[in-house]
Amino acid sequence: MTSEAAETAAARAAALIDLERHAEAVPLLLQALGARPHDAELLDLFAQAQLRVDSRAASETAKRLVEAAPQSHRGYLLGSFAAMELGRRREAIALARQAIELAPFVAMNHAQLAQAMAMKRLIRYRRAIKVARRAIELDPDSTVGYIAAGNVELASGSGRRAQKWYRQALELQPTDRAARVNLAIADRRRGRLNAAYAGILARLEHDPRDEFALRLLDSMIYRTLAHLQWIILVLLFVVLGIKGG
Amino acid sequence: MPFVAWFFVRVVVRIVRAFVETASLLNDRRTLRALPWPYVRSIVRRSKLIGLAVAALVLSCVCLLLGILIAGVSSIGILIASFGLLMSWLAKKRLPAA
């Protein structure tokens, strides 16, 4: 592959990532990296594409990006995303902190640190929400800080407060897919099946092949099926009580 | 004893949520119509466990209706419904996180 062809492949891959078609971007970037294996921009895109497909591989690519561009925060940030996907909370926090050291005024780095701190059980709610607020202060017109704050609230178990943050993000950017889908997740957590379905459907309307929305739709279908099974089970016990075994 | 009480409370909460959430979903005709039904149906083909769970759901519904008329059928229905719940729980465990 020539250098020019590699650039074209990178542009196509970037467009596919924007459309959330990460799996299709991976082979394109693999080809492009064959021609330019140490290109930081290509490695950045490759790690982004791999994040949705193979977090372990994304983590390795992020390490390569750190080696290729040690002064850039991107390798650490993407490495933190991958570590979070892999459930390595400490590593995710450490990498996000390194990203902040290199680029303290990038809101996304603070947002990622907040999300990494708020992962599941080992929650450090107050510190995490403070970092998310810092991300909002740094870039109040961007949705990343609001989404991070919502994610922190969601991880702490407060679906209602999370919804408030996601709605604020949607006020800023009504088409923000992350805010929309996270709002659907918050709705699902709060037991609002119809609102959650509506959120997922809105996202699928935009892109019917959206892998994440389809995965979320699968989990909603499973939940609905389990609800129906519980209802039938209770009704069967009622009938058993009335008619006898 | 505290464990039994905790388990009982969790089951009651789960049942109440199932009724409330399903009722609100069934009330929302617009969302129901907008669902991608071919995709929803395809989930049965994609996962054997969920296929078994759906089959158990259908059978337990039949047992529920027959149980109203014939004594004893509801106990079989309870067994089938419990099996279905186990299958959907296992299927959910295998589902990638969303």
Boltz contact constraints between the chains, C-beta under 6 A:
constraints:
  - contact:
      token1: [A, 191]
      token2: [B, 17]
      max_distance: 6.0
  - contact:
      token1: [A, 191]
      token2: [B, 21]
      max_distance: 6.0
  - contact:
      token1: [A, 193]
      token2: [B, 21]
      max_distance: 6.0
  - contact:
      token1: [A, 193]
      token2: [B, 25]
      max_distance: 6.0
  - contact:
      token1: [A, 194]
      token2: [B, 24]
      max_distance: 6.0
  - contact:
      token1: [A, 194]
      token2: [B, 25]
      max_distance: 6.0
  - contact:
      token1: [A, 194]
      token2: [B, 28]
      max_distance: 6.0
  - contact:
      token1: [A, 194]
      token2: [B, 31]
      max_distance: 6.0
  - contact:
      token1: [A, 197]
      token2: [B, 31]
      max_distance: 6.0
  - contact:
      token1: [A, 198]
      token2: [B, 31]
      max_distance: 6.0
  - contact:
      token1: [A, 201]
      token2: [B, 34]
      max_distance: 6.0
  - contact:
      token1: [A, 215]
      token2: [B, 96]
      max_distance: 6.0
  - contact:
      token1: [A, 215]
      token2: [B, 98]
      max_distance: 6.0
  - contact:
      token1: [A, 216]
      token2: [B, 98]
      max_distance: 6.0
  - contact:
      token1: [A, 219]
      token2: [B, 95]
      max_distance: 6.0
  - contact:
      token1: [A, 219]
      token2: [B, 98]
      max_distance: 6.0
  - contact:
      token1: [A, 221]
      token2: [B, 40]
      max_distance: 6.0
  - contact:
      token1: [A, 221]
      token2: [B, 43]
      max_distance: 6.0
  - contact:
      token1: [A, 222]
      token2: [B, 92]
      max_distance: 6.0
  - contact:
      token1: [A, 225]
      token2: [B, 88]
      max_distance: 6.0
  - contact:
      token1: [A, 226]
      token2: [B, 88]
      max_distance: 6.0
  - contact:
      token1: [A, 227]
      token2: [B, 18]
      max_distance: 6.0
  - contact:
      token1: [A, 227]
      token2: [B, 21]
      max_distance: 6.0
  - contact:
      token1: [A, 227]
      token2: [B, 22]
      max_distance: 6.0
  - contact:
      token1: [A, 228]
      token2: [B, 57]
      max_distance: 6.0
  - contact:
      token1: [A, 229]
      token2: [B, 57]
      max_distance: 6.0
  - contact:
      token1: [A, 229]
      token2: [B, 81]
      max_distance: 6.0
  - contact:
      token1: [A, 229]
      token2: [B, 84]
      max_distance: 6.0
  - contact:
      token1: [A, 229]
      token2: [B, 85]
      max_distance: 6.0
  - contact:
      token1: [A, 230]
      token2: [B, 15]
      max_distance: 6.0
  - contact:
      token1: [A, 230]
      token2: [B, 18]
      max_distance: 6.0
  - contact:
      token1: [A, 231]
      token2: [B, 18]
      max_distance: 6.0
  - contact:
      token1: [A, 232]
      token2: [B, 60]
      max_distance: 6.0
  - contact:
      token1: [A, 232]
      token2: [B, 61]
      max_distance: 6.0
  - contact:
      token1: [A, 232]
      token2: [B, 81]
      max_distance: 6.0
  - contact:
      token1: [A, 233]
      token2: [B, 81]
      max_distance: 6.0
  - contact:
      token1: [A, 234]
      token2: [B, 15]
      max_distance: 6.0
  - contact:
      token1: [A, 235]
      token2: [B, 64]
      max_distance: 6.0
  - contact:
      token1: [A, 236]
      token2: [B, 64]
      max_distance: 6.0
  - contact:
      token1: [A, 236]
      token2: [B, 74]
      max_distance: 6.0
  - contact:
      token1: [A, 236]
      token2: [B, 77]
      max_distance: 6.0
  - contact:
      token1: [A, 236]
      token2: [B, 78]
      max_distance: 6.0
  - contact:
      token1: [A, 236]
      token2: [B, 81]
      max_distance: 6.0
  - contact:
      token1: [A, 239]
      token2: [B, 67]
      max_distance: 6.0
  - contact:
      token1: [A, 239]
      token2: [B, 68]
      max_distance: 6.0
  - contact:
      token1: [A, 239]
      token2: [B, 74]
      max_distance: 6.0
  - contact:
      token1: [A, 240]
      token2: [B, 74]
      max_distance: 6.0
  - contact:
      token1: [A, 243]
      token2: [B, 71]
      max_distance: 6.0
  - contact:
      token1: [A, 244]
      token2: [B, 71]
      max_distance: 6.0
  - contact:
      token1: [A, 245]
      token2: [B, 72]
      max_distance: 6.0
  - contact:
      token1: [A, 245]
      token2: [B, 75]
      max_distance: 6.0
